[in-house]
Amino acid sequence: MGYQVLARKYRPQRFADVAGQDHVTRTLMNALAQNRIAHGYIFSGHRGIGKTTIARILAQALNCRNEVGSAQRPTPEPCGVCDSCVEIRQGNAVDVIEIDAATNRGIDEIRELREAARYSPARDRYKIYILDEAHQITEAAFNALLKTLEEPPAHVVFMMATTEPENIPQTIRSRCQHFSFHAVKFDDILGQLKAIAVHEQVEAEETALALLAEAGDGSMRDALSIMDQAIASAPAENGRPLLAATQIRELMGSVPNTVFERLLEAVAAGQSAELMEQLNVLLNAGHSPSSLARQMVRYLRNCLMAKLGGEQTELLQISADERARAARTALLFTEEELTRNLQIVLRTFDDLNYRQEQRFHLELGILKLIHAQRLLPIEELLSGMTGHAGARSATSSPAPRPASAAPPRPVSSASALKPAAPSISPEVAPEVAAESGAQLSTLSNTDTLGTDSLRGAIVSALAAAGHSSAAQLLGAGAWTVDGSNLRIEVPGIGKKTLNLYVSAAVEKIFRQELQRLDGPARFLVVPGEGAAFTAAASTAPMAGSIQEEAMSHPLVQKAKEIFNAEVRSVVDLRTK
């Protein structure tokens, strides 16, 4: 016999061998044990998950020569050795007729089937018809089958396998038992691939098999087909094929998820140039824009699921390393930002299907992820105006530049900053404290450090990092230390507006300083009672700083006077 592909060679021959469909196999085995045999079954679900396989196993169990409970067949499983089981397994049984409904879909073929069903089986107990891709049968052909399904001969059993059960008429579905198959879980596919690798004497890295299982996307057959291809292309070591992760990625034309992790880190940091440089390296390496967009969609989806359900959620059907990577990226964004980013990349992927200059559209779509970080919801804008007692806010500016980025080009500008959404949010109820990190000590040293020293160190660190607005705002607040808790009340400012100042970058610096100073383990920033906060009046700019230079400029003073505005932050854009 010639070579058999893995998907055929390792096709299950017993109900117990079918992975991921316990709800179906358990029901069918109980029905066989109780002799509650239906005359019509519909098996629906994803491709390559065992629909036709279970239909064949059920056909063997129905026509098996050995009775259930006998020495040869102690359970409802088919014995696998009698003539009927062997013939059905080989596909040449007279009384088990498999029909490809995609090509035999017309009313004439169904009429022939209906006429043949009237006659008794040639040898076995049942005459069984297995209709694959049953949803492609025409409506007229289904109508011709209705009467036979409603009042079938006692010796006939129909089994219909389909990936689109909604296209089967309700009149047909109501006459059959419908089993909805599940997509096979990642762990089940991975376990099967490991067993096959051992049986086939293939040396395989754990990450390589995980990539194959993930590429199967819930389909056991797809995973085995890709594994077959990978074994054929694998180098031999001591006469045995060696499957490596790099080889699998090259075979599938994919890139490691570490690349997408770096891309999204650049997005979170607002580094447009770095983002384009990394994308340029990928495109110059020969990866197609459409393939990159598709893989980024999948990675963003995993990040969103990690954000919603945590690293160990069942929503993530990926390896442990990839779960940890998705969880790390999810920490950089809020749920809303991840949803928006996924929507942008999905739209970009759709656009690439009918665009000629795919590279340009991919670059534009990815660049939109950074621009979207600066969007200000109208609710926050309106609440910010209310929180400032009717004062008109200045124009929005780009997100703060990380220290690692190249020095910006110069011109000073006064602006209201839209930060990335913080994970400690002033929207949280005042009673709930924001954790400052699991790595911090729960003991507080503020008794010896002093609140003023703590305030001065953190405010100075924020100002040095370019977060002058946050430094002035928090420096004007009332700092209270209670054991391991630090509470900062900022007077005269709304929750939504406070959220604009306390960005993720500010929170990170805050945590680092608290850890360095052995400060409180938790901190909370909340709106307080009192007069409206004014950045210029609360804390004077440091002498010789860009803030002082900008505030003293005649044009800035004139703009404040004309627009009755306030200066929240000053960004130095001059060439160093």
SULNORPE-V434109 format. One record per backbone hydrogen bond with DSSP energy under -0.5 kcal/mol. CO is the residue of the C=O (numbers start at 1). NH is the residue of the N-H. E is the energy in kcal/mol with one decimal. If there is no record, write none. Layout:
# SULNORPE-V434109
[[CO,NH,E] [CO,NH,E]]
This chain:
# SULNORPE-V434109
[[5,8,-0.9] [5,9,-2.8] [6,10,-2.5] [8,11,-1.2] [14,17,-1.0] [15,18,-1.3] [21,24,-0.9] [21,25,-2.4] [22,26,-2.5] [23,27,-0.9] [24,28,-2.4] [25,29,-2.3] [26,30,-2.0] [27,31,-2.2] [28,32,-2.2] [29,33,-2.3] [30,34,-2.0] [31,36,-2.7] [32,35,-0.6] [35,37,-0.9] [36,38,-0.6] [39,158,-2.7] [40,177,-2.7] [41,160,-2.8] [42,44,-0.6] [42,179,-3.3] [43,162,-2.4] [44,181,-3.7] [46,49,-0.7] [48,220,-1.2] [48,221,-1.7] [50,54,-2.3] [51,55,-1.8] [52,56,-2.1] [53,57,-2.2] [54,58,-2.7] [55,59,-2.1] [56,60,-2.3] [57,61,-2.5] [58,62,-2.3] [59,63,-2.0] [60,64,-0.8] [67,70,-1.8] [73,69,-2.5] [73,70,-0.9] [82,86,-2.4] [83,87,-2.6] [84,88,-2.4] [85,89,-2.3] [86,90,-2.0] [87,91,-0.9] [87,92,-2.1] [87,93,-0.6] [93,96,-0.5] [95,97,-0.6] [95,128,-2.8] [96,98,-0.6] [97,99,-0.5] [97,130,-2.7] [99,101,-1.1] [99,132,-2.4] [100,103,-1.3] [100,104,-2.2] [103,105,-0.5] [105,138,-2.2] [106,110,-1.6] [107,111,-2.1] [108,112,-2.0] [109,113,-2.2] [110,114,-2.6] [111,115,-2.2] [112,116,-2.4] [113,117,-1.9] [115,118,-1.0] [116,119,-1.3] [126,128,-0.6] [127,157,-2.0] [128,97,-2.9] [128,130,-0.5] [129,131,-0.6] [129,159,-2.9] [130,99,-3.1] [130,132,-0.7] [131,134,-0.6] [131,161,-2.6] [132,101,-2.0] [133,136,-1.9] [134,137,-1.7] [138,142,-2.2] [139,143,-2.2] [140,144,-1.7] [141,145,-1.0] [142,145,-0.7] [142,146,-0.8] [143,146,-0.6] [143,147,-0.5] [145,149,-2.2] [146,150,-2.1] [147,151,-2.4] [153,156,-1.6] [155,127,-3.8] [157,129,-2.5] [158,41,-2.3] [159,131,-3.2] [160,43,-3.4] [161,133,-0.6] [161,134,-2.4] [162,45,-1.4] [164,167,-1.8] [165,168,-1.6] [169,172,-0.9] [169,173,-2.2] [170,174,-2.4] [172,175,-1.2] [173,176,-1.4] [176,178,-0.6] [177,42,-2.9] [177,179,-0.6] [178,180,-0.5] [179,44,-2.5] [179,181,-0.7] [185,189,-2.2] [186,190,-2.7] [187,191,-2.3] [188,192,-2.0] [189,193,-2.5] [190,194,-2.2] [191,195,-2.0] [192,196,-2.3] [193,197,-2.5] [194,198,-2.0] [195,199,-2.2] [196,200,-2.7] [197,202,-2.9] [198,201,-0.9] [202,204,-0.6] [203,243,-3.3] [205,209,-2.1] [206,210,-2.0] [207,211,-2.1] [208,212,-2.0] [209,213,-2.6] [210,214,-2.4] [211,215,-2.4] [212,216,-1.3] [213,217,-0.5] [213,218,-0.5] [214,217,-1.2] [216,219,-1.6] [218,184,-2.4] [218,220,-0.6] [219,223,-1.9] [220,224,-2.2] [221,225,-2.2] [222,226,-2.2] [223,227,-2.1] [224,228,-2.4] [225,229,-1.9] [226,230,-2.4] [227,231,-2.6] [228,232,-1.7] [229,233,-1.3] [230,234,-0.8] [231,234,-0.6] [235,242,-2.4] [237,240,-1.3] [240,237,-3.1] [241,203,-2.5] [241,243,-0.5] [242,235,-0.5] [242,244,-0.6] [243,205,-2.2] [244,248,-2.0] [245,249,-2.5] [246,250,-2.2] [247,251,-2.3] [248,252,-2.4] [249,253,-1.2] [249,254,-2.1] [256,259,-1.4] [256,260,-0.7] [257,261,-2.1] [258,262,-2.0] [259,263,-2.2] [260,264,-2.3] [261,265,-1.7] [262,266,-2.0] [263,267,-1.7] [264,268,-2.5] [265,269,-1.7] [266,270,-0.5] [266,271,-2.5] [267,270,-1.1] [269,402,-0.6] [270,272,-1.3] [271,275,-2.1] [272,276,-2.4] [273,277,-2.2] [274,278,-2.2] [275,279,-2.1] [276,280,-2.3] [277,281,-1.9] [278,282,-1.7] [279,283,-2.4] [280,284,-2.5] [281,285,-1.2] [282,287,-1.6] [283,286,-1.5] [288,292,-2.3] [289,293,-2.5] [290,294,-2.2] [291,295,-2.3] [292,296,-2.3] [293,297,-2.1] [294,298,-1.9] [295,299,-2.2] [296,300,-2.8] [297,301,-2.3] [298,302,-2.0] [299,303,-2.2] [300,304,-2.5] [301,305,-2.3] [302,306,-2.3] [303,307,-2.1] [304,308,-2.1] [305,309,-3.1] [306,310,-1.8] [310,313,-1.4] [313,316,-1.4] [315,317,-0.7] [316,318,-0.8] [319,323,-2.1] [320,324,-2.1] [321,325,-2.1] [322,326,-2.6] [323,327,-2.3] [324,328,-2.1] [325,329,-2.2] [326,330,-2.2] [327,331,-1.2] [329,332,-1.6] [330,333,-1.2] [334,338,-2.4] [335,339,-2.2] [336,340,-2.4] [337,341,-2.8] [338,342,-2.5] [339,343,-2.0] [340,344,-2.3] [341,345,-2.4] [342,346,-2.4] [343,347,-2.2] [344,348,-2.2] [345,349,-2.6] [346,350,-2.2] [347,351,-2.3] [348,352,-1.9] [349,353,-0.6] [350,353,-1.0] [351,354,-1.4] [352,355,-0.7] [356,358,-1.6] [357,361,-1.7] [358,362,-2.4] [359,363,-2.5] [360,364,-2.4] [361,365,-2.4] [362,366,-2.6] [363,367,-2.2] [364,368,-1.5] [365,369,-0.5] [366,369,-1.0] [366,370,-0.6] [367,370,-0.8] [367,371,-1.7] [368,372,-2.7] [369,373,-0.6] [370,373,-1.0] [371,374,-1.5] [372,375,-1.2] [375,377,-0.6] [377,381,-2.0] [378,382,-2.6] [379,383,-2.5] [380,384,-2.2] [381,385,-1.9] [382,386,-2.0] [383,387,-2.6] [384,388,-1.0] [385,390,-1.7] [386,389,-1.6] [388,391,-1.6] [392,566,-0.6] [395,416,-2.7] [397,418,-0.7] [402,405,-1.4] [410,574,-0.6] [411,573,-1.1] [413,571,-1.6] [415,417,-0.5] [415,569,-1.1] [416,397,-1.3] [417,419,-0.7] [420,504,-1.0] [423,425,-0.7] [425,428,-1.8] [429,432,-2.3] [431,433,-0.6] [433,435,-0.5] [434,523,-2.0] [437,440,-1.2] [445,448,-0.9] [445,449,-2.1] [446,450,-2.4] [450,454,-2.2] [451,455,-2.9] [452,456,-2.8] [453,457,-2.4] [454,458,-2.1] [455,459,-2.7] [456,460,-2.1] [457,461,-2.0] [458,462,-2.4] [459,463,-2.4] [460,464,-2.5] [461,465,-1.4] [462,467,-2.7] [463,466,-1.4] [466,468,-0.9] [467,471,-2.3] [468,472,-2.7] [469,473,-2.5] [470,474,-2.9] [471,475,-2.2] [472,476,-1.3] [474,477,-1.0] [477,479,-0.7] [478,489,-2.3] [480,482,-0.5] [480,487,-3.1] [482,484,-0.5] [482,485,-1.5] [484,521,-0.7] [484,522,-2.1] [485,482,-2.8] [486,524,-2.2] [487,480,-2.7] [487,489,-0.5] [488,490,-0.6] [488,526,-2.6] [489,478,-2.8] [489,491,-0.6] [490,493,-0.6] [490,528,-3.5] [492,533,-0.9] [494,498,-2.4] [495,499,-1.7] [496,500,-0.7] [497,500,-1.1] [497,501,-0.9] [498,501,-0.6] [498,502,-2.1] [500,419,-0.8] [501,503,-1.8] [503,507,-2.5] [504,508,-2.1] [505,509,-2.1] [506,510,-2.5] [507,511,-2.5] [508,512,-2.4] [509,513,-2.5] [510,514,-2.3] [511,515,-2.4] [512,516,-2.6] [513,517,-2.6] [514,519,-3.5] [515,518,-0.8] [518,445,-1.3] [521,436,-1.4] [522,486,-2.2] [523,434,-1.0] [524,488,-2.8] [524,526,-0.5] [526,490,-2.5] [528,492,-1.3] [534,538,-2.5] [535,539,-1.2] [542,545,-2.0] [545,549,-2.0] [546,550,-2.5] [547,551,-2.6] [548,552,-1.7] [550,553,-1.1] [553,557,-2.2] [554,558,-2.6] [555,559,-2.4] [556,560,-2.2] [557,561,-1.8] [558,562,-2.6] [559,563,-2.5] [560,564,-0.9] [560,565,-0.8] [564,392,-0.9] [566,568,-0.7] [569,415,-2.3] [571,413,-1.0] [571,573,-0.7]]
